[in-house]
Amino acid sequence: MAEWLALNGCMAVAMESTGSFWKPLYNLLEGQCELLLVNTRHLKLVPGRKRDVKDAEWIADLLRHGLLQASFVPARPERELRELTRYRTSLVRERAAEVNRIQKVLEGANIKLASVASDVIGVWFTS
């Protein structure tokens, strides 16, 4: 896609920041051309009728006329660090949920381990 855009003289690309759908394209095109990630709220403020069928043409026309405001996108190393941090946070949250489930199952079996141990799972050793 980057080659096709370059062959057709495309020097700027604008896209909506919808969910995480923009990330693969942004990573692919980063450094190849000028990229503008546009907040969907800002797009709604720009005059004009926005319909799903004509989104791409409408955004391209707004880009040509300089009516789009770019969202902040951190540099690649910071984006990667943020993803790792978010992933770790979700893993810690999932582990806590599993510990709570184990404790609930034990208490359902009349094993009140929490009343004699501060940590139901026990001590975890790290190297």
DSSP file (Angstrom, degrees, kcal/mol; ACC not computed):
  #  RESIDUE AA STRUCTURE BP1 BP2  ACC     N-H-->O    O-->H-N    N-H-->O    O-->H-N    TCO  KAPPA ALPHA  PHI   PSI    X-CA   Y-CA   Z-CA
    1    1 A M     >        0   0    0      0, 0.0     4,-2.6     0, 0.0     5,-0.2   0.000 360.0 360.0 360.0 -40.9    0.0    0.0    0.0
    2    2 A A  H  >  +     0   0    0      1,-0.2     4,-2.2     2,-0.2     5,-0.1   0.910 360.0  48.1 -61.2 -41.4    2.9    2.4    0.8
    3    3 A E  H  > S+     0   0    0      2,-0.2     4,-2.8     1,-0.2    -1,-0.2   0.917 110.7  50.8 -64.1 -43.2    4.4    1.7   -2.6
    4    4 A W  H  > S+     0   0    0      1,-0.2     4,-1.6     2,-0.2    -2,-0.2   0.908 110.5  49.0 -62.2 -42.6    1.0    2.3   -4.3
    5    5 A L  H  <>S+     0   0    0     -4,-2.6     5,-2.7     2,-0.2    -1,-0.2   0.913 112.7  47.9 -62.5 -42.4    0.5    5.6   -2.5
    6    6 A A  H ><5S+     0   0    0     -4,-2.2     3,-1.6     1,-0.2    -2,-0.2   0.916 109.7  52.2 -65.4 -42.9    4.0    6.7   -3.5
    7    7 A L  H 3<5S+     0   0    0     -4,-2.8    -1,-0.2     1,-0.3    -2,-0.2   0.816 109.9  50.1 -62.2 -30.8    3.5    5.7   -7.1
    8    8 A N  T 3<5S-     0   0    0     -4,-1.6    -1,-0.3    -5,-0.2    -2,-0.2   0.267 118.5-110.9 -94.0  11.5    0.3    7.7   -7.3
    9    9 A G  T < 5 +     0   0    0     -3,-1.6     2,-0.6     1,-0.2    -3,-0.2   0.716  58.6 160.4  72.6  22.2    2.0   10.8   -5.8
   10   10 A C      < +     0   0    0     -5,-2.7    -1,-0.2    -6,-0.2     3,-0.1  -0.679   9.7 168.2 -80.0 119.5    0.2   10.7   -2.5
   11   11 A M        +     0   0    0     -2,-0.6    23,-2.7     1,-0.2     2,-0.4   0.552  61.9  41.2-107.6 -11.6    2.2   12.8    0.0
   12   12 A A  E     -a   34   0A   0     21,-0.2     2,-0.4     2,-0.0    23,-0.2  -0.999  58.5-168.7-141.3 141.3   -0.4   13.0    2.8
   13   13 A V  E     -a   35   0A   0     21,-2.8    23,-2.7    -2,-0.4     2,-0.4  -0.997   4.2-168.5-130.4 131.8   -2.8   10.6    4.4
   14   14 A A  E     +a   36   0A   0     -2,-0.4     2,-0.3    21,-0.2    23,-0.2  -0.955  12.2 170.7-118.7 140.1   -5.6   11.4    6.9
   15   15 A M  E     -a   37   0A   0     21,-2.4    23,-3.1    -2,-0.4     2,-0.2  -0.992  34.0-106.4-146.6 153.3   -7.5    8.8    8.9
   16   16 A E  E     -a   38   0A   0     -2,-0.3     2,-1.4    21,-0.2    23,-0.2  -0.497  26.7-126.8 -76.3 147.5  -10.0    8.8   11.7
   17   17 A S        +     0   0    0     21,-2.2     2,-0.7    -2,-0.2    23,-0.3  -0.504  47.8 161.7 -91.9  65.8   -8.8    7.6   15.1
   18   18 A T    >   -     0   0    0     -2,-1.4     3,-1.6    21,-0.1     4,-0.5  -0.792  61.2 -57.0 -92.4 115.6  -11.6    5.0   15.4
   19   19 A G  T 3  S-     0   0    0     -2,-0.7     3,-0.1     1,-0.2     4,-0.0  -0.253 101.4 -45.4  54.1-131.8  -10.8    2.4   18.1
   20   20 A S  T >  S+     0   0    0      1,-0.1     3,-0.9     2,-0.1    -1,-0.2   0.198 110.5 105.3-115.2  13.8   -7.5    0.8   17.3
   21   21 A F  T <> S+     0   0    0     -3,-1.6     4,-0.5     1,-0.2    -2,-0.1   0.753  75.9  57.4 -65.6 -24.6   -8.2    0.2   13.6
   22   22 A W  H 3> S+     0   0    0     -4,-0.5     4,-2.7     1,-0.2    -1,-0.2   0.735  86.5  80.8 -78.4 -23.1   -5.8    3.1   12.6
   23   23 A K  H <> S+     0   0    0     -3,-0.9     4,-2.7     1,-0.2     5,-0.2   0.882  89.3  47.5 -58.9 -49.0   -2.7    1.6   14.3
   24   24 A P  H  > S+     0   0    0      0, 0.0     4,-2.1     0, 0.0    -1,-0.2   0.923 116.4  45.0 -60.9 -42.1   -1.6   -0.9   11.7
   25   25 A L  H  X S+     0   0    0     -4,-0.5     4,-2.6     2,-0.2     5,-0.2   0.917 112.9  50.6 -65.5 -42.7   -1.9    1.6    8.9
   26   26 A Y  H  X S+     0   0    0     -4,-2.7     4,-1.5     1,-0.2    -1,-0.2   0.930 111.8  47.4 -61.1 -45.2   -0.2    4.3   10.9
   27   27 A N  H  < S+     0   0    0     -4,-2.7    -1,-0.2    -5,-0.2    -2,-0.2   0.871 113.7  49.1 -63.7 -36.8    2.7    2.0   11.7
   28   28 A L  H  < S+     0   0    0     -4,-2.1    -2,-0.2    -5,-0.2    -1,-0.2   0.897 118.5  36.9 -68.7 -41.4    2.9    0.9    8.0
   29   29 A L  H >X S+     0   0    0     -4,-2.6     3,-2.5    -5,-0.1     4,-1.2   0.552  83.3 122.8 -92.3  -8.4    2.9    4.4    6.6
   30   30 A E  B 3< S+c   33   0B   0     -4,-1.5     4,-0.1     1,-0.3    -3,-0.0  -0.341  86.1  10.8 -58.5 126.9    5.0    6.2    9.3
   31   31 A G  T 34 S+     0   0    0      2,-0.5    -1,-0.3    -2,-0.1     3,-0.1   0.249 113.5  83.6  87.9 -12.4    8.0    7.8    7.6
   32   32 A Q  T <4 S-     0   0    0     -3,-2.5     2,-0.3     1,-0.3    -2,-0.2   0.821 105.0 -14.5 -89.6 -35.8    6.6    7.2    4.1
   33   33 A C  B  < S-c   30   0B   0     -4,-1.2    -2,-0.5   -20,-0.0     2,-0.4  -0.932  88.3 -66.6-155.6 174.2    4.3   10.2    3.9
   34   34 A E  E     -a   12   0A   0    -23,-2.7   -21,-2.8    -2,-0.3     2,-0.4  -0.582  53.2-156.8 -71.8 127.0    2.7   12.9    6.1
   35   35 A L  E     -a   13   0A   0     -2,-0.4     2,-0.5   -23,-0.2   -21,-0.2  -0.894  13.3-171.1-112.6 136.4    0.2   11.3    8.4
   36   36 A L  E     -a   14   0A   0    -23,-2.7   -21,-2.4    -2,-0.4     2,-0.6  -0.960   4.8-165.4-127.1 112.2   -2.7   13.0   10.0
   37   37 A L  E     -a   15   0A   0     -2,-0.5    34,-3.9    34,-0.4     2,-0.5  -0.882  18.4-157.3 -96.4 120.3   -4.7   11.1   12.6
   38   38 A V  E     -aB  16  70A   0    -23,-3.1   -21,-2.2    -2,-0.6     2,-0.2  -0.851  15.3-124.3-110.1 131.3   -7.9   13.0   13.1
   39   39 A N     >  -     0   0    0     30,-0.6     4,-1.7    -2,-0.5     3,-0.4  -0.513  18.5-135.7 -67.6 131.9  -10.1   12.8   16.2
   40   40 A T  H  > S+     0   0    0    -23,-0.3     4,-1.6     1,-0.2    -1,-0.1   0.812 104.4  59.0 -62.9 -29.6  -13.7   11.8   15.2
   41   41 A R  H  > S+     0   0    0      1,-0.2     4,-0.9     2,-0.2    -1,-0.2   0.900 104.9  50.0 -64.6 -39.1  -15.1   14.5   17.5
   42   42 A H  H >> S+     0   0    0     -3,-0.4     4,-1.0     1,-0.2     3,-0.7   0.893 106.1  56.0 -66.3 -38.4  -13.2   17.2   15.5
   43   43 A L  H >< S+     0   0    0     -4,-1.7     3,-0.5     1,-0.3    -1,-0.2   0.872 103.6  54.3 -61.0 -36.3  -14.5   15.7   12.3
   44   44 A K  H 3< S+     0   0    0     -4,-1.6    -1,-0.3     1,-0.2    -2,-0.2   0.761 104.4  55.8 -69.7 -23.4  -18.1   16.2   13.5
   45   45 A L  H << S+     0   0    0     -4,-0.9    -1,-0.2    -3,-0.7    -2,-0.2   0.726  87.0  91.5 -81.0 -21.9  -17.4   19.9   14.2
   46   46 A V  S << S-     0   0    0     -4,-1.0    16,-0.0    -3,-0.5    22,-0.0  -0.578  90.1-107.3 -75.6 132.4  -16.2   20.6   10.6
   47   47 A P  S    S+     0   0    0      0, 0.0     2,-0.2     0, 0.0    -1,-0.1  -0.230  76.4  75.8 -59.9 147.2  -19.2   21.7    8.5
   48   48 A G  S    S-     0   0    0     -4,-0.1     2,-0.5    -3,-0.1    10,-0.0  -0.468  83.5 -78.7 130.1 159.0  -20.4   19.3    5.9
   49   49 A R        -     0   0    0     -2,-0.2     2,-0.6     2,-0.0    -5,-0.0  -0.793  39.3-158.3 -93.8 127.0  -22.5   16.1    5.8
   50   50 A K        +     0   0    0     -2,-0.5     2,-0.3    -6,-0.1     5,-0.1  -0.919  16.7 171.0-109.1 117.1  -20.7   13.0    6.9
   51   51 A R    >>  -     0   0    0     -2,-0.6     3,-0.7     1,-0.1     4,-0.5  -0.939  41.6-119.9-123.5 149.5  -22.1    9.7    5.7
   52   52 A D  G >4 S+     0   0    0     -2,-0.3     3,-0.8     1,-0.2     4,-0.3   0.840 111.3  55.0 -56.4 -37.0  -20.5    6.3    6.0
   53   53 A V  G 34 S+     0   0    0      1,-0.2    -1,-0.2     2,-0.1     3,-0.2   0.853 116.2  35.8 -67.7 -34.7  -20.5    5.7    2.3
   54   54 A K  G <> S+     0   0    0     -3,-0.7     4,-2.5     1,-0.2    -1,-0.2   0.236  82.3 112.9-105.4  12.7  -18.6    9.0    1.5
   55   55 A D  H <X S+     0   0    0     -3,-0.8     4,-2.8    -4,-0.5     5,-0.3   0.915  77.6  47.1 -52.6 -53.0  -16.2    9.1    4.6
   56   56 A A  H  > S+     0   0    0     -4,-0.3     4,-2.3     1,-0.2    -1,-0.2   0.907 115.0  45.4 -61.2 -44.9  -12.9    8.6    2.8
   57   57 A E  H  > S+     0   0    0      2,-0.2     4,-2.3     1,-0.2    -1,-0.2   0.902 114.0  49.9 -64.7 -40.2  -13.7   11.2    0.0
   58   58 A W  H  X S+     0   0    0     -4,-2.5     4,-2.3     2,-0.2    -2,-0.2   0.919 111.7  46.8 -66.2 -44.2  -14.9   13.7    2.6
   59   59 A I  H  X S+     0   0    0     -4,-2.8     4,-2.3    -5,-0.2    -1,-0.2   0.901 112.1  51.5 -64.5 -40.5  -11.8   13.3    4.8
   60   60 A A  H  X S+     0   0    0     -4,-2.3     4,-2.3    -5,-0.3    -2,-0.2   0.900 110.1  49.3 -62.6 -40.4   -9.6   13.6    1.7
   61   61 A D  H  X S+     0   0    0     -4,-2.3     4,-1.6     2,-0.2    -2,-0.2   0.912 110.7  49.5 -65.9 -42.2  -11.3   16.8    0.7
   62   62 A L  H  <>S+     0   0    0     -4,-2.3     5,-2.7     1,-0.2     6,-0.4   0.888 110.4  51.6 -63.1 -38.0  -11.0   18.2    4.2
   63   63 A L  H ><5S+     0   0    0     -4,-2.3     3,-1.4     1,-0.2    -2,-0.2   0.922 106.9  53.0 -63.3 -44.9   -7.3   17.3    4.1
   64   64 A R  H 3<5S+     0   0    0     -4,-2.3    -1,-0.2     1,-0.3    -2,-0.2   0.846 112.2  45.4 -58.9 -34.5   -6.8   19.1    0.8
   65   65 A H  T 3<5S-     0   0    0     -4,-1.6    -1,-0.3    -5,-0.1    -2,-0.2   0.387 113.2-117.4 -93.3   4.0   -8.3   22.2    2.1
   66   66 A G  T < 5S+     0   0    0     -3,-1.4    -3,-0.2    -4,-0.3    -2,-0.1   0.807  74.0 130.3  69.3  30.2   -6.4   22.2    5.4
   67   67 A L      < +     0   0    0     -5,-2.7     2,-0.4    -6,-0.1    -4,-0.2   0.358  43.2  93.7 -98.6   6.0   -9.5   21.8    7.6
   68   68 A L        -     0   0    0     -6,-0.4     2,-0.5    -5,-0.1   -30,-0.0  -0.792  60.3-150.0-103.0 142.7   -8.3   18.9    9.7
   69   69 A Q        -     0   0    0     -2,-0.4   -30,-0.6   -30,-0.1     2,-0.1  -0.945  22.5-127.6-109.9 124.8   -6.6   19.1   13.0
   70   70 A A  B     -B   38   0A   0     -2,-0.5   -32,-0.2   -32,-0.1     2,-0.2  -0.424  15.5-131.4 -74.5 142.8   -4.1   16.3   13.8
   71   71 A S        -     0   0    0    -34,-3.9     2,-0.4    -2,-0.1   -34,-0.4  -0.532  35.1 -94.2 -82.3 158.1   -4.4   14.3   17.0
   72   72 A F        -     0   0    0     -2,-0.2    -1,-0.1     1,-0.0   -34,-0.0  -0.627  42.4-176.8 -75.2 127.1   -1.2   13.8   19.1
   73   73 A V        -     0   0    0     -2,-0.4     3,-0.1    -3,-0.0     6,-0.0  -0.982  21.2-133.9-124.2 117.0    0.5   10.5   18.3
   74   74 A P        -     0   0    0      0, 0.0     5,-0.1     0, 0.0     0, 0.0  -0.174  35.6 -82.9 -66.1 163.5    3.5    9.7   20.4
   75   75 A A     >  -     0   0    0      1,-0.1     4,-2.3     3,-0.1     3,-0.4  -0.216  47.4-100.6 -62.2 158.1    6.7    8.5   18.9
   76   76 A R  H  > S+     0   0    0      1,-0.2     4,-2.6     2,-0.2     5,-0.2   0.871 120.2  52.9 -52.5 -47.0    7.0    4.7   18.1
   77   77 A P  H  > S+     0   0    0      0, 0.0     4,-2.2     0, 0.0    -1,-0.2   0.905 111.7  46.6 -59.3 -39.2    9.1    3.9   21.3
   78   78 A E  H  > S+     0   0    0     -3,-0.4     4,-2.4     2,-0.2    -2,-0.2   0.887 111.2  51.7 -69.2 -38.0    6.6    5.6   23.5
   79   79 A R  H  X S+     0   0    0     -4,-2.3     4,-2.2     2,-0.2    -1,-0.2   0.918 111.1  48.0 -62.6 -42.5    3.6    3.8   21.8
   80   80 A E  H  X S+     0   0    0     -4,-2.6     4,-2.3     2,-0.2    -2,-0.2   0.904 111.4  49.8 -65.6 -41.1    5.3    0.5   22.2
   81   81 A L  H  X S+     0   0    0     -4,-2.2     4,-2.6    -5,-0.2    -1,-0.2   0.909 109.8  51.6 -63.1 -41.7    6.0    1.2   25.9
   82   82 A R  H  X S+     0   0    0     -4,-2.4     4,-2.6     2,-0.2    -2,-0.2   0.909 109.2  50.1 -61.1 -42.6    2.4    2.2   26.4
   83   83 A E  H  X S+     0   0    0     -4,-2.2     4,-2.3     2,-0.2    -1,-0.2   0.920 111.7  47.7 -63.3 -43.1    1.2   -1.0   24.8
   84   84 A L  H  X S+     0   0    0     -4,-2.3     4,-2.6     2,-0.2    -2,-0.2   0.911 112.3  49.6 -62.9 -42.1    3.5   -3.1   27.1
   85   85 A T  H  X S+     0   0    0     -4,-2.6     4,-2.4     2,-0.2    -2,-0.2   0.914 111.9  47.8 -63.4 -43.5    2.3   -1.2   30.2
   86   86 A R  H  X S+     0   0    0     -4,-2.6     4,-2.1     2,-0.2    -1,-0.2   0.890 111.5  50.9 -64.6 -38.8   -1.3   -1.7   29.3
   87   87 A Y  H  X S+     0   0    0     -4,-2.3     4,-2.2     2,-0.2    -2,-0.2   0.920 110.3  48.8 -64.9 -43.8   -0.8   -5.4   28.6
   88   88 A R  H  X S+     0   0    0     -4,-2.6     4,-2.6     1,-0.2     5,-0.2   0.917 109.6  53.1 -61.2 -43.1    1.0   -5.8   32.0
   89   89 A T  H  X S+     0   0    0     -4,-2.4     4,-2.2     1,-0.2    -1,-0.2   0.909 109.3  48.3 -58.7 -43.2   -1.9   -4.0   33.7
   90   90 A S  H  X S+     0   0    0     -4,-2.1     4,-2.5     2,-0.2    -1,-0.2   0.879 110.8  51.2 -67.3 -36.0   -4.4   -6.3   32.1
   91   91 A L  H  X S+     0   0    0     -4,-2.2     4,-2.5     2,-0.2    -2,-0.2   0.916 110.3  48.4 -65.4 -42.5   -2.4   -9.4   33.2
   92   92 A V  H  X S+     0   0    0     -4,-2.6     4,-2.2     2,-0.2    -2,-0.2   0.910 112.4  49.4 -62.8 -42.0   -2.2   -8.2   36.8
   93   93 A R  H  X S+     0   0    0     -4,-2.2     4,-2.0    -5,-0.2    -2,-0.2   0.912 111.3  48.9 -63.8 -43.0   -6.0   -7.5   36.7
   94   94 A E  H  X S+     0   0    0     -4,-2.5     4,-2.2     2,-0.2    -2,-0.2   0.896 110.1  51.6 -64.3 -39.9   -6.6  -11.0   35.3
   95   95 A R  H  X S+     0   0    0     -4,-2.5     4,-2.5     1,-0.2    -2,-0.2   0.920 109.1  50.2 -62.6 -43.7   -4.4  -12.6   37.9
   96   96 A A  H  X S+     0   0    0     -4,-2.2     4,-2.2     1,-0.2    -1,-0.2   0.893 109.5  51.5 -61.8 -39.6   -6.2  -10.8   40.7
   97   97 A A  H  X S+     0   0    0     -4,-2.0     4,-2.1     2,-0.2    -1,-0.2   0.902 110.1  49.1 -64.2 -40.4   -9.6  -12.0   39.3
   98   98 A E  H  X S+     0   0    0     -4,-2.2     4,-2.6     2,-0.2    -2,-0.2   0.908 109.3  51.7 -66.0 -41.9   -8.3  -15.6   39.2
   99   99 A V  H  X S+     0   0    0     -4,-2.5     4,-2.5     1,-0.2    -1,-0.2   0.920 110.0  49.8 -59.8 -43.4   -7.1  -15.4   42.8
  100  100 A N  H  X S+     0   0    0     -4,-2.2     4,-2.2     1,-0.2    -1,-0.2   0.893 110.1  50.7 -62.8 -39.5  -10.5  -14.1   43.9
  101  101 A R  H  X S+     0   0    0     -4,-2.1     4,-2.5     2,-0.2    -2,-0.2   0.919 110.3  49.2 -64.0 -43.2  -12.2  -17.0   42.0
  102  102 A I  H  X S+     0   0    0     -4,-2.6     4,-2.6     1,-0.2    -2,-0.2   0.930 111.3  49.4 -60.8 -45.4   -9.9  -19.6   43.8
  103  103 A Q  H  X S+     0   0    0     -4,-2.5     4,-2.5     1,-0.2    -1,-0.2   0.897 110.9  50.1 -61.6 -40.2  -10.7  -18.0   47.1
  104  104 A K  H  X S+     0   0    0     -4,-2.2     4,-2.1     2,-0.2    -1,-0.2   0.905 110.7  49.0 -65.6 -41.7  -14.4  -18.1   46.4
  105  105 A V  H  X S+     0   0    0     -4,-2.5     4,-1.1     2,-0.2    -2,-0.2   0.921 112.2  48.8 -63.6 -43.5  -14.3  -21.8   45.4
  106  106 A L  H ><>S+     0   0    0     -4,-2.6     5,-2.8     1,-0.2     3,-0.5   0.920 112.1  47.9 -61.9 -44.0  -12.3  -22.7   48.5
  107  107 A E  H ><5S+     0   0    0     -4,-2.5     3,-1.5     1,-0.2    -1,-0.2   0.845 107.0  57.2 -66.9 -32.0  -14.8  -20.8   50.7
  108  108 A G  H 3<5S+     0   0    0     -4,-2.1    -1,-0.2     1,-0.3    -2,-0.2   0.773 106.1  50.4 -66.6 -25.3  -17.6  -22.5   48.9
  109  109 A A  T <<5S-     0   0    0     -4,-1.1    -1,-0.3    -3,-0.5    -2,-0.2   0.185 124.8-106.6 -94.9  15.3  -16.0  -25.8   50.0
  110  110 A N  T < 5S+     0   0    0     -3,-1.5     2,-0.7     1,-0.2    -3,-0.2   0.787  78.2 135.6  63.4  31.0  -15.9  -24.6   53.6
  111  111 A I      < -     0   0    0     -5,-2.8     2,-1.5    -6,-0.1     3,-0.3  -0.903  36.7-168.3-107.5 101.9  -12.1  -24.0   53.4
  112  112 A K    >   +     0   0    0     -2,-0.7     3,-1.1     1,-0.2     4,-0.4  -0.460  26.9 151.9 -91.0  63.6  -11.6  -20.6   55.1
  113  113 A L  G >>  +     0   0    0     -2,-1.5     4,-1.9     1,-0.2     3,-1.3   0.823  64.3  65.0 -64.2 -32.6   -7.9  -20.2   54.0
  114  114 A A  G 34 S+     0   0    0     -3,-0.3    -1,-0.2     1,-0.3    -2,-0.1   0.747  93.7  61.2 -65.0 -23.1   -8.2  -16.4   54.0
  115  115 A S  G <4 S+     0   0    0     -3,-1.1    -1,-0.3     1,-0.2    -2,-0.2   0.702 116.9  29.0 -78.2 -17.6   -8.8  -16.3   57.7
  116  116 A V  T <4 S+     0   0    0     -3,-1.3     2,-0.4    -4,-0.4    -2,-0.2   0.567 120.4  50.8-115.3 -14.3   -5.4  -18.0   58.4
  117  117 A A     <  -     0   0    0     -4,-1.9    -1,-0.2     1,-0.1     3,-0.1  -0.985  61.5-151.3-128.6 135.8   -3.3  -16.8   55.5
  118  118 A S  S    S+     0   0    0     -2,-0.4     2,-0.5     1,-0.2    -1,-0.1   0.786  94.4  41.1 -73.9 -25.8   -2.9  -13.2   54.3
  119  119 A D        -     0   0    0      1,-0.1    -1,-0.2    -6,-0.1     3,-0.2  -0.960  69.1-161.2-126.0 113.3   -2.2  -14.5   50.7
  120  120 A V  S    S+     0   0    0     -2,-0.5    -1,-0.1     1,-0.2    -2,-0.1   0.849  93.0  46.9 -61.7 -37.2   -4.4  -17.3   49.5
  121  121 A I  S    S-     0   0    0      1,-0.2    -1,-0.2     3,-0.0     2,-0.2   0.796 107.6-133.5 -77.5 -29.9   -2.1  -18.3   46.7
  122  122 A G        -     0   0    0     -3,-0.2     2,-0.4     2,-0.1    -1,-0.2  -0.567  42.8 -28.1 105.2-172.3    1.1  -18.2   48.8
  123  123 A V        -     0   0    0     -2,-0.2     2,-0.5    -4,-0.1    -4,-0.0  -0.657  54.8-150.0 -84.6 130.8    4.5  -16.7   48.3
  124  124 A W        -     0   0    0     -2,-0.4     2,-0.4     2,-0.0    -2,-0.1  -0.878  10.6-143.5-100.7 130.3    5.7  -16.3   44.7
  125  125 A F        -     0   0    0     -2,-0.5     2,-0.4     2,-0.0    -2,-0.0  -0.776  14.8-168.0 -95.0 135.5    9.4  -16.5   44.2
  126  126 A T              0   0    0     -2,-0.4    -2,-0.0     1,-0.1     0, 0.0  -0.929 360.0 360.0-119.9 147.9   11.0  -14.4   41.5
  127  127 A S              0   0    0     -2,-0.4    -1,-0.1     0, 0.0    -2,-0.0   0.430 360.0 360.0-105.3 360.0   14.5  -14.7   40.2
